Amino acid sequence: MKLFFLTISLFCLCIIRAQKPYDTSLIIDSLKTNADAVKRLDEMKIIVKSPNEAVIKQKYAITILNENGADQAILVVPYDKKNVIEDINGTLWDEKGEKIKSLKKKDISDKPTSGDENLMMDTRFKLINFYYSKYPYTVEYEVETTIKSLFFIPNWDPIDDYRESMEKGALSIEVPNDYNLRCLPLNMSQVIPQTIKGKTTTYVWNIQNFKAIEFEKFAPIGIHNILPKVIISPSKFSFDQYTGDMSTWKDFGQFSYQLYEGRNTLPPNVVAEVHSLTDGLSNTEKIRKLYQYLQQNYRYISVQLGIGGWQPFDANFVAKNKYGDCKALSNYMYSLLKEASINSYPVLIKAGERNTDYLLPSFSSNFFNHVILCVPQEKDSIWLECTSQTLPMNYLSSFTANRKALMITPNGGIIVETPKLTYKQNGQIREASIQMDVDGNLKGTIHTNYTGQQQESIFSMLHEGSSDDLKKYLNRLFDLPTYEVTSHKYVENMKSIPQIEEDLDVVASNYATVMGKRIVIVPNLFNLSQEKLPKYEVRKTSEVFTFPFEDIDSVNISVPSGYIVEALPKPVIIMTKFGRYSAMSEVKDGKIIFKRKQERYAGEFAPTEYNDMIQYFEKVYEADRKKIVLVKQ
């Protein structure tokens, strides 16, 4: 009997030893559901040496299940003088966990971080891609870096994207007992009780068997609102010859203010120009004149060298060279305004259309990527995007609008909110006059007035796109079977809420359906709703509308001679907390007159309200496609 149990024990031990840690058959089924990749392991260890230095050790392995997860197998490690790569190792494993290849130096690409608008950058990055596509497979990476300032301490983001699950992950942070490193876990459990050993304290967070999250329509914009992460931020730190504190937003602002001090002296010729342009004007007109002067004479080029990523070039440099990055141009505009006796303040912000909710008022951290300028007024503030040569004064666009930011003042940082537009300010008002013949062909004119965010893509296309881009835009503009835009014209009106007027001549063949003596037509020619929302077994996230808008359509269609209306759809009015919709058709003086109005309201709505939202969208979809029947007399 003892021999039997010994044999069984040895057999089990052999099985355990035979199993490979990255054998994909070991992944439990629940982690494969809705997943394109599975993190088998993600271990990050941060060892804080001082406010000047920390060592970051990271080891992670990820199994790529299919081609949709292939990008997750690529490793990108940026570095510069403040972020030094000490070591990189990598291994490729097959489906059964057998090693295929170990990383060699020749497999590591070294590339500059650059773009079309970058002049100089000292940041580079290492790129590793095994270029393997026999799914599933696993890559394992180990990276050690040293950061020369806690200003750059990284967050822990164990899950990179939707449709990624994780077997296990751990974050370990070792800090001197007398140093306050601040950590904020999001969407995960709090810290495991700290361990004190000698002169250091260690904090640990763990994740185990985290299931993949599938993207849901209108989910909160920031993926950090959904996936687990730990935001890590220093208290005291040093940055070149500067010292700072990030314990509060006020402290962060005081450090940032240091970087701007003494950098606003203008050369005599520019001083004279400022007074020539502004003396005798009101403050608002002074701001307008100087902003136009900046736009017409200076251009944006990014310069990211040393502390230049955070400290602006001085005003004299910009005056001489006629260029600067967001910091330098904002500082230069500040200097121009100061000479005209107008106060203004640089504002640190997380720019990007989908970056509206990064700043947490209760937890100060370094996540900014852009600088704009705020000019406080008696009743409100004027906002200036100093890198743009085309935006009107006090219009920020979706790149920086509608979010919290940090205004830098002599007294420290102050959280401010950039302007957000109402649904009426994001307008699309369209009027069309159409002639229809007995064969169902259409021709006519369309006049559309776009305002606010609804004009931004057209604005970018007109200023940055090619003639081919314009042609593609016009060919995709309307949901008609076949049509041609025979002429087009655009007029820009750069008010505080910019407008673009669009005039088009259009012909469309066989739009209406001819059935014997009847013609069937959908009068909503140019603004059909395309959205029918997906249904989920259980909605998990809230629904967020960050882009409110108002569309107003008026379409007049001349009825062919000898035809009268046989069937006309009833008017539709739909009122919900998500928006309002109305549509009606009538016949008057031989014309079909179709009017449509849709309002979308900004807001965040509970997951339990998603079914009501589905119904609203379906009703709009159906109402947009109501038909009119004409019959020949």
C-alpha positions as CSV (number, residue, x, y, z in Angstrom):
1,M,0.0,0.0,0.0
2,K,2.8,2.4,0.9
3,L,4.5,1.6,-2.4
4,F,1.2,2.4,-4.2
5,F,0.9,5.9,-2.6
6,L,4.6,6.5,-3.3
7,T,4.1,5.7,-7.0
8,I,1.0,7.9,-7.2
9,S,2.9,10.8,-5.6
10,L,5.9,10.4,-7.9
11,F,3.5,10.3,-10.9
12,C,1.8,13.6,-9.8
13,L,5.1,15.2,-9.3
14,C,6.2,14.3,-12.8
15,I,3.0,15.8,-14.2
16,I,3.6,19.1,-12.3
17,R,7.2,19.2,-13.5
18,A,6.1,18.4,-17.0
19,Q,3.7,21.4,-17.1
20,K,5.1,24.5,-18.6
21,P,4.2,27.8,-16.9
22,Y,3.1,29.4,-20.1
23,D,1.3,26.4,-21.5
24,T,-1.9,27.9,-22.9
25,S,-4.0,24.9,-21.9
26,L,-3.5,26.1,-18.2
27,I,-5.5,29.2,-18.8
28,I,-9.0,28.8,-17.3
29,D,-11.9,29.3,-19.6
30,S,-13.3,32.3,-17.9
31,L,-10.1,34.3,-18.7
32,K,-10.5,33.4,-22.4
33,T,-14.0,34.8,-22.6
34,N,-14.1,38.1,-24.5
35,A,-10.3,38.1,-24.5
36,D,-7.8,38.6,-27.3
37,A,-4.9,38.4,-24.9
38,V,-4.3,37.0,-21.4
39,K,-1.6,38.5,-19.1
40,R,-0.1,35.5,-17.4
41,L,2.0,37.6,-15.1
42,D,2.6,41.3,-14.4
43,E,5.1,42.1,-11.7
44,M,6.3,45.6,-11.1
45,K,8.7,46.5,-8.3
46,I,9.6,50.1,-7.5
47,I,12.5,50.8,-5.2
48,V,12.7,54.4,-4.2
49,K,16.3,55.4,-3.4
50,S,15.7,59.2,-2.8
51,P,13.7,62.1,-4.3
52,N,16.2,61.9,-7.1
53,E,16.2,58.3,-8.0
54,A,14.2,55.1,-8.2
55,V,14.7,51.7,-9.8
56,I,11.8,50.1,-11.7
57,K,11.9,46.4,-12.3
58,Q,9.1,44.9,-14.4
59,K,8.4,41.4,-15.5
60,Y,5.4,40.4,-17.5
61,A,4.2,37.7,-19.8
62,I,1.2,37.9,-22.1
63,T,-0.4,35.1,-24.2
64,I,-1.7,36.4,-27.5
65,L,-4.9,34.4,-28.4
66,N,-5.6,35.8,-31.9
67,E,-4.5,38.5,-34.3
68,N,-6.6,41.2,-32.6
69,G,-4.3,41.0,-29.6
70,A,-1.1,41.0,-31.7
71,D,-0.1,44.5,-30.8
72,Q,0.0,43.5,-27.1
73,A,3.1,41.4,-27.9
74,I,5.1,44.5,-28.9
75,L,7.3,46.1,-26.3
76,V,8.1,49.8,-26.4
77,V,10.4,51.3,-23.8
78,P,11.1,55.1,-24.0
79,Y,14.3,56.5,-22.5
80,D,16.3,59.7,-22.1
81,K,18.8,61.1,-19.7
82,K,16.3,61.0,-16.9
83,N,15.0,57.6,-17.7
84,V,17.8,55.1,-18.2
85,I,17.4,51.6,-19.4
86,E,19.6,49.2,-17.4
87,D,18.5,45.8,-18.9
88,I,16.0,44.3,-21.3
89,N,15.3,40.5,-21.7
90,G,12.6,38.8,-23.7
91,T,11.5,35.3,-24.5
92,L,9.0,33.8,-27.0
93,W,7.0,30.7,-26.1
94,D,4.7,28.5,-28.2
95,E,1.2,27.3,-27.5
96,K,2.5,24.4,-25.3
97,G,4.9,26.7,-23.4
98,E,8.0,25.5,-25.2
99,K,10.6,28.2,-25.6
100,I,11.0,29.2,-29.2
101,K,13.5,32.1,-29.0
102,S,15.3,34.3,-26.5
103,L,15.8,38.0,-27.3
104,K,19.1,39.0,-28.8
105,K,20.6,42.5,-29.1
106,K,20.0,42.5,-32.8
107,D,16.3,42.0,-32.2
108,I,16.0,45.4,-30.4
109,S,15.3,48.4,-32.5
110,D,16.4,51.9,-31.3
111,K,14.3,54.7,-32.7
112,P,13.9,58.5,-32.1
113,T,10.7,59.8,-30.8
114,S,9.8,62.3,-33.5
115,G,6.9,63.6,-35.6
116,D,6.1,66.1,-38.3
117,E,6.0,69.0,-35.9
118,N,9.0,68.0,-33.7
119,L,12.2,69.9,-34.1
120,M,14.4,68.4,-31.4
121,M,13.8,65.6,-28.9
122,D,16.3,63.7,-26.8
123,T,13.8,61.0,-26.0
124,R,14.2,57.7,-27.9
125,F,12.7,54.3,-27.4
126,K,13.6,50.6,-27.7
127,L,11.2,48.6,-29.8
128,I,10.8,44.8,-29.6
129,N,8.6,42.7,-31.9
130,F,9.1,39.0,-32.3
131,Y,6.9,39.0,-35.5
132,Y,5.3,35.7,-34.6
133,S,1.8,34.8,-35.7
134,K,1.1,31.2,-34.9
135,Y,-1.6,31.7,-32.3
136,P,-1.8,31.3,-29.4
137,Y,1.7,32.2,-28.3
138,T,3.3,33.9,-25.3
139,V,5.9,36.6,-24.9
140,E,7.8,37.3,-21.7
141,Y,9.7,40.6,-21.0
142,E,11.9,41.8,-18.2
143,V,12.8,45.4,-18.1
144,E,14.9,47.4,-15.5
145,T,15.1,51.1,-15.6
146,T,16.5,53.9,-13.4
147,I,14.7,57.2,-13.2
148,K,16.7,60.2,-12.1
149,S,13.8,62.1,-10.7
150,L,10.6,60.9,-9.0
151,F,8.8,63.5,-11.1
152,F,8.8,60.7,-13.8
153,I,7.7,57.8,-11.6
154,P,5.4,55.6,-13.6
155,N,1.9,54.4,-12.7
156,W,1.0,50.7,-12.6
157,D,-1.4,49.8,-15.4
158,P,-1.5,46.0,-15.4
159,I,-4.3,45.8,-17.9
160,D,-3.6,47.7,-21.1
161,D,-6.9,47.6,-22.9
162,Y,-10.3,46.1,-23.3
163,R,-10.5,42.4,-24.1
164,E,-7.5,41.6,-22.0
165,S,-7.6,39.4,-18.9
166,M,-5.0,38.6,-16.3
167,E,-4.0,35.5,-14.3
168,K,-2.0,37.4,-11.7
169,G,-0.3,40.7,-11.1
170,A,1.6,42.3,-8.3
171,L,2.9,45.8,-7.5
172,S,5.6,46.2,-4.9
173,I,6.8,49.6,-3.8
174,E,9.8,49.9,-1.4
175,V,10.3,53.4,0.0
176,P,12.5,55.0,2.8
177,N,10.5,55.2,6.0
178,D,10.8,59.0,6.0
179,Y,9.5,59.5,2.5
180,N,5.8,59.9,1.6
181,L,5.2,58.3,-1.8
182,R,1.5,58.7,-2.6
183,C,-0.5,55.9,-4.2
184,L,-4.1,55.8,-5.4
185,P,-5.6,52.4,-6.4
186,L,-8.4,52.6,-8.9
187,N,-10.9,49.8,-9.6
188,M,-9.1,47.4,-7.3
189,S,-8.7,46.6,-3.7
190,Q,-6.7,48.8,-1.3
191,V,-3.1,48.2,-0.3
192,I,-2.1,45.1,1.6
193,P,-0.8,46.1,5.0
194,Q,2.6,47.6,4.8
195,T,5.8,45.8,5.8
196,I,8.5,47.8,7.6
197,K,12.0,46.4,7.4
198,G,14.9,48.4,8.7
199,K,14.9,51.8,7.1
200,T,12.3,51.0,4.3
201,T,8.6,50.3,4.1
202,T,7.1,48.0,1.4
203,Y,3.6,48.3,0.0
204,V,2.0,45.6,-2.1
205,W,-1.1,45.3,-4.4
206,N,-2.3,42.0,-6.0
207,I,-4.6,41.1,-8.8
208,Q,-5.7,37.6,-9.6
209,N,-8.0,36.1,-12.3
210,F,-9.2,39.4,-13.7
211,K,-11.7,38.8,-16.5
212,A,-11.6,40.7,-19.7
213,I,-13.9,43.6,-20.1
214,E,-15.6,44.2,-23.4
215,F,-16.1,47.7,-24.7
216,E,-19.6,49.0,-24.3
217,K,-21.1,51.7,-26.5
218,F,-20.9,55.1,-24.8
219,A,-18.7,53.8,-22.0
220,P,-16.9,56.4,-19.9
221,I,-14.2,57.9,-22.1
222,G,-11.1,57.2,-19.9
223,I,-10.3,53.5,-19.8
224,H,-8.7,54.3,-16.5
225,N,-12.3,54.7,-15.2
226,I,-12.9,51.0,-15.7
227,L,-9.7,49.0,-15.6
228,P,-7.5,48.5,-12.5
229,K,-4.5,50.7,-12.0
230,V,-2.5,52.4,-9.3
231,I,-1.6,56.1,-9.7
232,I,1.8,56.7,-8.1
233,S,2.9,60.3,-7.3
234,P,5.8,61.7,-5.3
235,S,5.7,64.2,-2.6
236,K,9.1,66.0,-2.6
237,F,11.2,65.6,-5.8
238,S,14.1,67.2,-7.6
239,F,14.3,68.0,-11.3
240,D,17.7,69.2,-12.5
241,Q,18.5,72.3,-10.4
242,Y,14.9,72.6,-9.2
243,T,13.1,71.1,-6.2
244,G,9.4,70.6,-5.9
245,D,6.5,69.0,-4.1
246,M,3.6,67.2,-5.7
247,S,1.7,66.6,-2.5
248,T,-1.1,69.0,-3.5
249,W,-2.2,70.7,-6.7
250,K,-1.1,74.0,-5.1
251,D,2.3,72.5,-4.5
252,F,2.5,71.2,-8.1
253,G,1.6,74.7,-9.3
254,Q,4.3,76.3,-7.2
255,F,6.9,74.1,-8.7
256,S,5.7,74.7,-12.2
257,Y,5.7,78.5,-11.6
258,Q,9.4,78.3,-10.8
259,L,10.0,77.0,-14.4
260,Y,8.4,80.1,-15.9
261,E,10.0,82.8,-13.6
262,G,12.2,85.3,-15.3
263,R,11.4,84.1,-18.9
264,N,9.1,86.9,-20.0
265,T,11.4,89.7,-21.0
266,L,10.6,90.9,-24.5
267,P,13.2,92.6,-26.8
268,P,12.7,96.4,-27.4
269,N,11.3,96.0,-31.0
270,V,8.6,93.6,-29.8
271,V,7.8,96.0,-26.8
272,A,7.3,98.8,-29.4
273,E,5.1,96.5,-31.5
274,V,2.9,95.7,-28.6
275,H,2.2,99.3,-27.8
276,S,1.7,100.2,-31.5
277,L,-1.0,97.5,-31.7
278,T,-2.8,98.0,-28.5
279,D,-2.5,101.5,-27.0
280,G,-5.9,103.0,-26.6
281,L,-7.8,99.8,-27.1
282,S,-10.1,98.0,-24.6
283,N,-8.7,94.9,-22.8
284,T,-10.7,92.6,-25.0
285,E,-9.5,94.2,-28.2
286,K,-5.9,94.2,-26.9
287,I,-6.2,90.4,-26.3
288,R,-7.6,89.9,-29.8
289,K,-4.9,92.0,-31.5
290,L,-2.1,90.3,-29.7
291,Y,-3.5,86.9,-30.3
292,Q,-3.8,87.6,-34.0
293,Y,-0.2,89.0,-33.9
294,L,1.0,85.7,-32.4
295,Q,-0.9,83.6,-34.9
296,Q,0.4,85.6,-37.9
297,N,4.0,85.8,-36.9
298,Y,4.9,82.6,-34.9
299,R,4.6,78.9,-35.5
300,Y,4.4,75.8,-33.4
301,I,7.4,73.4,-33.3
302,S,7.8,71.0,-30.4
303,V,11.2,71.1,-28.6
304,Q,11.7,68.4,-26.0
305,L,15.3,68.6,-24.8
306,G,16.3,68.1,-21.1
307,I,14.0,70.1,-18.9
308,G,12.6,71.7,-22.1
309,G,9.8,69.2,-21.9
310,W,8.5,71.3,-18.9
311,Q,10.3,74.6,-19.0
312,P,9.5,77.1,-21.8
313,F,12.0,78.9,-23.9
314,D,12.2,82.5,-22.8
315,A,10.3,85.2,-24.7
316,N,13.5,86.6,-26.3
317,F,14.2,83.2,-27.9
318,V,10.7,83.0,-29.4
319,A,10.9,86.6,-30.6
320,K,14.2,85.9,-32.4
321,N,13.4,82.5,-33.9
322,K,9.7,82.9,-34.6
323,Y,8.8,79.5,-33.2
324,G,8.1,77.7,-30.0
325,D,6.3,74.7,-28.5
326,C,3.1,75.0,-26.5
327,K,4.9,76.1,-23.4
328,A,7.1,78.7,-25.2
329,L,4.2,80.2,-27.2
330,S,1.9,80.4,-24.2
331,N,4.7,82.0,-22.2
332,Y,5.3,84.4,-25.1
333,M,1.6,85.3,-25.3
334,Y,1.7,85.8,-21.5
335,S,4.7,88.2,-22.0
336,L,2.9,90.2,-24.8
337,L,-0.2,90.6,-22.6
338,K,1.9,91.6,-19.6
339,E,3.5,94.4,-21.6
340,A,-0.1,95.5,-22.4
341,S,-0.9,95.5,-18.7
342,I,-3.1,92.4,-18.9
343,N,-2.7,89.5,-16.5
344,S,-2.8,85.9,-17.7
345,Y,-1.7,82.5,-16.5
346,P,-0.4,79.3,-18.2
347,V,-2.6,76.3,-17.7
348,L,-1.4,72.7,-17.7
349,I,-3.8,70.3,-19.3
350,K,-4.3,66.8,-20.6
351,A,-5.1,67.4,-24.3
352,G,-6.8,65.1,-26.6
353,E,-10.4,64.6,-27.7
354,R,-10.8,61.5,-25.4
355,N,-8.8,62.8,-22.5
356,T,-11.5,64.8,-20.7
357,D,-11.5,63.3,-17.2
358,Y,-7.9,62.6,-16.1
359,L,-7.5,65.3,-13.4
360,L,-8.6,64.1,-10.0
361,P,-9.2,67.0,-7.6
362,S,-8.4,64.9,-4.6
363,F,-5.1,63.5,-5.9
364,S,-2.3,65.5,-7.5
365,S,-0.2,63.7,-10.1
366,N,1.8,64.4,-13.3
367,F,-0.3,63.5,-16.3
368,F,-0.2,66.7,-18.4
369,N,0.8,66.9,-22.0
370,H,0.0,70.4,-23.1
371,V,-0.1,74.1,-22.1
372,I,-2.7,76.7,-22.9
373,L,-3.3,80.3,-21.6
374,C,-6.1,81.7,-19.5
375,V,-6.8,85.4,-19.3
376,P,-9.2,86.0,-16.4
377,Q,-11.8,88.8,-16.9
378,E,-14.2,90.5,-14.6
379,K,-17.1,88.2,-15.5
380,D,-15.4,85.2,-17.2
381,S,-12.1,84.1,-18.7
382,I,-10.7,84.2,-22.2
383,W,-8.9,81.1,-23.3
384,L,-6.1,81.0,-25.9
385,E,-4.7,78.0,-27.7
386,C,-1.4,79.5,-28.6
387,T,-0.1,76.7,-30.9
388,S,-2.9,77.3,-33.4
389,Q,-2.6,79.8,-36.2
390,T,-6.3,79.5,-37.1
391,L,-8.5,79.1,-34.1
392,P,-10.4,82.2,-33.0
393,M,-9.8,83.9,-29.7
394,N,-11.6,82.1,-26.8
395,Y,-12.3,78.9,-28.7
396,L,-10.4,75.8,-27.5
397,S,-11.9,73.0,-29.6
398,S,-12.5,69.5,-28.5
399,F,-8.7,69.1,-28.1
400,T,-8.7,70.9,-24.7
401,A,-12.3,72.0,-24.0
402,N,-14.6,70.5,-21.3
403,R,-12.1,69.3,-18.7
404,K,-10.3,70.1,-15.5
405,A,-6.9,71.7,-15.8
406,L,-4.2,73.3,-13.5
407,M,-3.7,77.0,-13.7
408,I,-0.2,78.1,-12.7
409,T,-0.2,81.3,-10.5
410,P,2.4,82.9,-8.2
411,N,0.5,81.4,-5.3
412,G,0.5,77.9,-6.7
413,G,-1.8,75.6,-8.7
414,I,-5.5,76.2,-9.0
415,I,-7.9,73.7,-10.6
416,V,-10.0,75.3,-13.3
417,E,-12.5,74.0,-15.9
418,T,-12.1,74.8,-19.5
419,P,-15.3,75.9,-21.4
420,K,-17.8,73.4,-22.7
421,L,-20.3,74.1,-25.4
422,T,-24.0,73.6,-25.1
423,Y,-26.0,71.5,-27.6
424,K,-27.2,74.6,-29.3
425,Q,-23.6,75.8,-29.8
426,N,-22.6,72.5,-31.5
427,G,-25.1,73.0,-34.3
428,Q,-25.8,71.7,-37.8
429,I,-28.5,73.7,-39.6
430,R,-29.3,72.5,-43.1
431,E,-31.7,73.7,-45.7
432,A,-32.2,71.9,-49.0
433,S,-34.2,72.7,-52.1
434,I,-34.7,69.6,-54.3
435,Q,-36.4,68.9,-57.6
436,M,-37.5,65.4,-58.3
437,D,-38.5,64.0,-61.7
438,V,-40.9,61.2,-62.5
439,D,-38.0,58.6,-62.6
440,G,-37.1,59.3,-59.0
441,N,-33.9,61.3,-59.8
442,L,-33.0,64.3,-57.7
443,K,-31.1,67.5,-58.1
444,G,-30.8,70.6,-55.9
445,T,-28.9,72.8,-53.6
446,I,-28.0,72.3,-50.0
447,H,-26.9,75.0,-47.6
448,T,-25.5,73.9,-44.2
449,N,-24.3,76.0,-41.3
450,Y,-21.9,74.1,-38.9
451,T,-21.0,75.6,-35.6
452,G,-18.8,74.6,-32.6
453,Q,-17.5,71.0,-32.6
454,Q,-19.6,70.2,-35.6
455,Q,-17.4,72.4,-37.8
456,E,-14.1,71.1,-36.4
457,S,-13.5,68.2,-38.8
458,I,-14.4,70.3,-41.8
459,F,-12.2,73.1,-40.5
460,S,-9.2,70.7,-40.2
461,M,-9.9,69.3,-43.6
462,L,-10.0,72.7,-45.2
463,H,-6.8,73.8,-43.5
464,E,-4.8,70.6,-43.4
465,G,-6.3,68.2,-45.9
466,S,-5.7,67.7,-49.6
467,S,-8.2,68.0,-52.5
468,D,-8.5,64.2,-52.3
469,D,-9.5,64.5,-48.7
470,L,-12.2,66.9,-49.6
471,K,-13.4,64.7,-52.4
472,K,-13.6,61.7,-50.0
473,Y,-15.5,63.7,-47.4
474,L,-18.1,64.9,-50.0
475,N,-18.5,61.3,-51.3
476,R,-19.3,60.1,-47.8
477,L,-21.3,63.0,-46.6
478,F,-24.8,61.7,-47.4
479,D,-26.4,58.2,-47.1
480,L,-27.7,58.1,-50.7
481,P,-27.3,55.1,-53.0
482,T,-25.6,57.2,-55.7
483,Y,-25.0,60.9,-55.8
484,E,-22.5,63.5,-57.1
485,V,-21.6,66.8,-55.6
486,T,-21.2,69.0,-58.7
487,S,-20.1,72.1,-56.9
488,H,-19.1,73.2,-53.4
489,K,-18.2,76.3,-51.6
490,Y,-17.1,77.0,-48.0
491,V,-17.2,80.2,-46.0
492,E,-15.6,80.4,-42.6
493,N,-16.8,82.8,-39.9
494,M,-14.3,82.7,-37.0
495,K,-16.5,84.1,-34.2
496,S,-16.0,83.1,-30.6
497,I,-18.0,80.0,-31.6
498,P,-16.7,79.4,-35.1
499,Q,-19.0,78.7,-38.0
500,I,-18.5,77.2,-41.4
501,E,-21.1,77.6,-44.2
502,E,-21.3,74.9,-46.8
503,D,-23.0,75.3,-50.1
504,L,-23.4,72.2,-52.4
505,D,-25.0,71.4,-55.7
506,V,-26.1,67.7,-55.7
507,V,-27.5,65.3,-58.2
508,A,-28.7,61.8,-57.2
509,S,-30.1,59.2,-59.6
510,N,-32.8,56.7,-58.8
511,Y,-33.2,57.8,-55.2
512,A,-37.0,57.5,-55.1
513,T,-38.6,54.1,-55.9
514,V,-41.0,54.2,-58.9
515,M,-43.7,51.5,-58.7
516,G,-46.1,51.9,-61.6
517,K,-48.1,55.1,-61.1
518,R,-46.6,55.6,-57.6
519,I,-43.4,57.1,-56.3
520,V,-42.1,56.2,-52.8
521,I,-39.6,58.6,-51.2
522,V,-37.9,59.0,-47.8
523,P,-38.1,62.8,-47.4
524,N,-35.2,62.8,-44.9
525,L,-32.6,62.9,-47.6
526,F,-29.5,64.1,-45.8
527,N,-29.5,63.2,-42.1
528,L,-30.4,59.6,-41.5
529,S,-29.5,58.3,-38.1
530,Q,-27.0,55.4,-38.4
531,E,-27.0,54.2,-34.8
532,K,-28.8,51.2,-33.5
533,L,-27.3,50.4,-30.2
534,P,-25.9,46.9,-29.4
535,K,-27.7,45.0,-26.7
536,Y,-25.8,43.5,-23.7
537,E,-26.9,40.7,-21.4
538,V,-26.0,42.9,-18.5
539,R,-24.8,46.5,-19.0
540,K,-21.8,47.1,-16.7
541,T,-20.7,50.6,-17.3
542,S,-22.5,53.9,-17.3
543,E,-23.3,55.7,-20.6
544,V,-21.6,59.1,-21.1
545,F,-22.5,61.7,-23.7
546,T,-19.7,64.3,-23.9
547,F,-20.7,65.8,-27.2
548,P,-24.1,67.5,-27.1
549,F,-25.4,68.8,-30.4
550,E,-28.4,70.2,-32.2
551,D,-29.3,69.2,-35.8
552,I,-32.1,71.1,-37.7
553,D,-33.0,70.0,-41.2
554,S,-35.5,71.6,-43.6
555,V,-35.9,69.9,-47.0
556,N,-38.2,71.2,-49.7
557,I,-38.9,68.6,-52.5
558,S,-40.8,69.7,-55.6
559,V,-43.4,67.1,-56.5
560,P,-43.3,66.0,-60.2
561,S,-46.2,67.5,-62.3
562,G,-49.3,65.4,-62.2
563,Y,-48.5,63.7,-58.8
564,I,-50.3,64.1,-55.5
565,V,-49.6,62.8,-52.1
566,E,-51.3,59.5,-51.3
567,A,-49.7,58.7,-47.9
568,L,-48.0,61.0,-45.5
569,P,-46.3,59.9,-42.2
570,K,-47.7,61.2,-39.0
571,P,-45.6,63.8,-37.0
572,V,-43.1,62.2,-34.5
573,I,-42.1,63.8,-31.2
574,I,-39.8,61.9,-28.8
575,M,-38.7,63.4,-25.5
576,T,-36.2,61.7,-23.2
577,K,-33.5,62.7,-20.8
578,F,-31.0,61.7,-23.5
579,G,-32.3,64.0,-26.1
580,R,-35.3,65.3,-28.0
581,Y,-36.4,64.4,-31.6
582,S,-39.1,65.7,-33.8
583,A,-40.0,65.2,-37.5
584,M,-42.9,66.1,-39.6
585,S,-43.9,66.3,-43.3
586,E,-46.5,68.3,-45.1
587,V,-47.4,69.2,-48.6
588,K,-47.8,72.8,-49.6
589,D,-47.9,74.6,-53.0
590,G,-46.8,71.4,-54.8
591,K,-43.9,70.8,-52.5
592,I,-43.1,68.2,-49.8
593,I,-41.8,70.1,-46.8
594,F,-39.9,67.9,-44.4
595,K,-38.6,69.3,-41.0
596,R,-36.5,67.4,-38.6
597,K,-34.8,68.5,-35.3
598,Q,-32.6,66.4,-33.0
599,E,-31.1,67.5,-29.7
600,R,-28.5,65.4,-27.9
601,Y,-27.9,66.3,-24.2
602,A,-24.6,65.9,-22.4
603,G,-24.6,63.7,-19.3
604,E,-23.8,60.5,-17.6
605,F,-26.5,57.8,-17.3
606,A,-26.8,54.7,-15.1
607,P,-26.3,51.2,-16.7
608,T,-30.0,50.5,-15.7
609,E,-31.0,53.3,-18.1
610,Y,-29.4,51.7,-21.2
611,N,-32.5,49.8,-22.3
612,D,-34.4,53.1,-22.4
613,M,-31.5,54.6,-24.5
614,I,-31.8,51.7,-26.9
615,Q,-35.5,52.3,-27.4
616,Y,-34.8,56.0,-28.0
617,F,-32.2,55.4,-30.6
618,E,-34.4,52.8,-32.3
619,K,-37.4,55.2,-32.4
620,V,-35.2,57.9,-34.0
621,Y,-33.8,55.3,-36.5
622,E,-37.3,54.3,-37.6
623,A,-38.7,57.9,-37.7
624,D,-35.8,58.9,-40.0
625,R,-36.9,56.4,-42.5
626,K,-40.6,57.1,-42.7
627,K,-41.8,57.2,-46.3
628,I,-44.1,59.3,-48.4
629,V,-46.2,57.8,-51.3
630,L,-47.0,59.9,-54.3
631,V,-49.6,58.8,-56.9
632,K,-50.2,60.0,-60.4
633,Q,-53.5,61.6,-60.9
